Amino acid sequence: MSHQPAPGTKAPPFTATAVGGPYETATPVKLSDFKGETVVLYFYPKDDTPGCTKQACALRDGWSDISAKARVFGVSIDSVKSHEKFIKKHSLPFPILSDEDQALVHAYGVWVEKSMYGKTYMGTERTTFIIGPDGRIKTVLPKVKPDEHLAQVMALI
C-alpha cells in the first residue's frame, strides 16, 4: 500500500489524460504544466454515483469562485468515455483525469481497502489534495464528505 504525500512535500508528478473543461478531446496533461498555479486534485470513487455526482455538481455550482483561484481536476479510475458521459450529463465545467492504469491513485496513496456490506475490496478513497504554486502539497483533505467539499476547498485556496 502506498502512502499519501504529506503537506509540505513535493506533489508526485504525473501525466494523465484529461477530458472536459478546456480539453475538448482527450489530452495528456502533466502536473508540471501548471507550475506557478494552485492545483486542486480531487480523487473520487466512480462516475455518476450519488456521492460523486453530488460532489462534482457542488464544484460545478461554485465554479466561478473556485476557478478564479485554482485549477481543478477530478480524478478517478474510470475511462475517458465514462468521464465524457458524466461531464455531459451534469454540465461539469472542469476537466477530469482518467487514471485507468491506477498510477495516480497509487502515487497519491488513495487506493485503499474498503468494505461494504461485510465485503472488502480495493477502491479509491475520496480525498482532495491542494497543491501550491511551488508544486508542494499545501493541504490534504482525507475522506471528504461530498456536501462539505466545496466549502472546505474554498476556505483553503
RAWO-V73748 format. One record per residue. PHI is phi in degrees with one decimal (999 if undefined). BURIAL is + if it has 16 or more other ideal C-beta (glycine too) atoms within 10 Angstrom, else -. D_LAST is the distance of its C-alpha to the last C-alpha in Angstrom with 2 decimals. Layout:
# RAWO-V73748
<<PHI | BURIAL | D_LAST> <PHI | BURIAL | D_LAST>>
This chain:
# RAWO-V73748
<<999 | - | 29.02> <-86.6 | - | 26.09> <-102.1 | - | 23.52> <-73.1 | + | 19.77> <-66.5 | + | 18.18> <-91.9 | - | 16.90> <-53.8 | - | 13.88> <95.7 | - | 15.01> <-91.7 | - | 17.22> <-63.3 | - | 17.35> <-69.1 | + | 16.08> <-58.3 | + | 19.32> <-69.0 | - | 20.30> <-153.8 | + | 21.35> <-128.8 | - | 23.19> <-146.1 | + | 23.15> <-89.4 | + | 24.41> <-101.2 | + | 21.99> <-140.9 | + | 23.32> <93.2 | + | 22.07> <59.7 | + | 19.72> <-76.2 | - | 20.97> <-101.3 | - | 23.21> <-67.2 | - | 26.37> <-122.4 | - | 28.17> <-54.5 | - | 27.18> <-132.2 | - | 25.72> <-70.2 | - | 25.04> <-127.8 | + | 21.63> <-122.4 | - | 20.63> <-55.6 | + | 17.41> <-63.9 | - | 18.88> <-63.3 | - | 18.93> <-113.3 | + | 15.24> <-56.8 | - | 15.60> <89.3 | - | 13.68> <-120.0 | - | 10.83> <-80.4 | + | 7.56> <-121.2 | + | 9.13> <-107.9 | + | 8.72> <-106.8 | + | 12.26> <-113.6 | + | 13.47> <-90.0 | + | 17.05> <-139.6 | + | 19.45> <-68.0 | + | 23.22> <-160.1 | - | 25.01> <-58.1 | + | 24.97> <61.3 | - | 26.32> <-100.1 | - | 26.64> <-55.4 | - | 25.89> <-66.5 | + | 22.72> <-68.3 | + | 21.26> <-67.8 | + | 22.23> <-59.9 | - | 20.73> <-64.3 | + | 17.32> <-64.8 | + | 17.56> <-69.6 | - | 18.92> <-64.8 | + | 16.19> <-64.1 | + | 13.68> <-59.0 | + | 16.50> <-68.9 | - | 16.95> <-101.6 | + | 13.39> <-57.9 | + | 13.38> <-62.1 | - | 13.76> <-75.8 | - | 10.57> <-72.5 | + | 8.30> <-70.1 | - | 10.46> <-74.9 | - | 10.11> <-114.6 | - | 6.62> <-157.4 | + | 7.19> <-86.3 | + | 10.47> <-117.0 | + | 11.10> <-132.6 | + | 14.23> <-78.0 | + | 16.17> <-139.5 | + | 18.60> <-147.8 | + | 21.96> <-85.2 | + | 25.45> <-69.2 | + | 26.91> <-75.1 | - | 28.72> <-56.5 | + | 27.73> <-59.7 | - | 30.32> <-63.5 | + | 28.80> <-62.3 | + | 25.32> <-59.5 | + | 27.05> <-65.7 | - | 28.77> <-62.5 | + | 25.69> <-62.8 | + | 23.74> <-65.9 | - | 26.84> <-59.9 | - | 27.74> <-111.9 | - | 24.45> <50.4 | - | 23.55> <-78.1 | + | 20.22> <-90.0 | + | 18.55> <-111.8 | + | 16.53> <-78.7 | + | 18.29> <-122.1 | + | 19.32> <-93.4 | + | 20.52> <-89.2 | + | 23.96> <-119.9 | + | 24.53> <-59.5 | - | 28.20> <-86.0 | - | 29.23> <63.1 | - | 26.65> <-66.0 | - | 25.55> <-71.3 | + | 21.79> <-61.8 | + | 22.29> <-77.3 | - | 24.50> <-60.8 | + | 22.46> <-98.1 | + | 19.42> <66.7 | + | 21.85> <-109.0 | + | 21.28> <-89.6 | + | 24.91> <-131.4 | - | 26.48> <-78.4 | - | 29.61> <-124.0 | - | 29.29> <-141.5 | - | 32.03> <-149.0 | - | 33.14> <53.7 | - | 36.49> <81.8 | - | 37.71> <-103.6 | - | 37.07> <-103.8 | - | 34.76> <-157.7 | - | 33.11> <-95.4 | - | 30.37> <-164.9 | + | 27.22> <-85.0 | + | 23.47> <-84.3 | + | 21.48> <-65.5 | + | 18.58> <-141.6 | + | 15.68> <-120.2 | + | 12.11> <-115.7 | + | 10.92> <-104.9 | + | 7.60> <-108.3 | + | 9.34> <-74.1 | + | 8.73> <-58.9 | - | 10.87> <-86.3 | - | 13.66> <82.0 | + | 14.02> <-101.4 | - | 13.46> <-67.1 | + | 11.95> <-88.7 | + | 9.08> <-149.8 | + | 9.28> <-120.0 | + | 11.92> <-112.3 | + | 12.37> <-82.9 | - | 16.15> <46.4 | - | 18.46> <-60.9 | + | 15.98> <-92.4 | - | 17.85> <-51.3 | + | 17.62> <-67.1 | - | 17.82> <-102.9 | - | 14.84> <-58.1 | + | 12.44> <-58.1 | + | 10.77> <-62.5 | - | 10.37> <-62.2 | - | 9.05> <-64.3 | + | 6.27> <-60.4 | - | 5.59> <-71.2 | - | 6.05> <-108.5 | - | 3.81> <-103.0 | + | 0.00>>
